[in-house]
Amino acid sequence: MSTATVKELRHEFPRVYAAARRAPVSITKQGKVIGTFDATPAPDPGWAPPDFTARSRAILGGKKRAIDIVKLWAGQASR
């Protein structure tokens, strides 16, 4: 593990970042380690869109409800 000072991190970030891509870099301030900079890419957790159909079934229990838009806008629809 290599080390870099806070000053080096601020002024020579591209060099420290390149070193951090290879291995974690200890960041020091006044000779004491205050953190570790690890720039290795995180694994992709994979994104899936929400399942709105399953959510709707869980809330409504599979019931379908007819809604009259005109009455809803007029404020006469039963809720």
Order of alpha helices (4+ residues) and beta strands (2+ residues): beta-alpha-alpha-beta-beta-alpha-alpha
